[in-house]
Amino acid sequence: MIRRPPRSTLDRSSAASDVYKRQALALLASARTWAYMEGRSHGVPEDVQAVLPAVVAHRLRGASEFSGDGRALAERLLTQVDIFG
């Protein structure tokens, strides 16, 4: 359901890497919970998409060309990333 992290996150210090791992685990747990609430025993990429804004919005900060909040930025990112790659 969740691909490996972007290369830039792998090159960080071990403390940052640990933070990334905890965030990925929280996202995965949330997606699994969403799938369960939808009546499935397995997760699909759409589950990650469904919970991503709520899970990461507080972590996202827009660049100068983006004036929205973290949730709006997460929604925008979802429209730009091919989940099936």
Long-range contacts (C-beta under 8 A, 24 or more apart in sequence): 1-28, 1-31, 1-43, 1-44, 1-45, 1-47, 1-48, 2-27, 2-28, 2-31, 2-48, 3-85, 23-55, 23-56, 23-59, 26-55, 27-51, 27-52, 27-55, 27-56, 30-54, 30-55, 45-83, 45-84, 46-83, 48-83, 49-78, 49-83, 52-78, 53-78
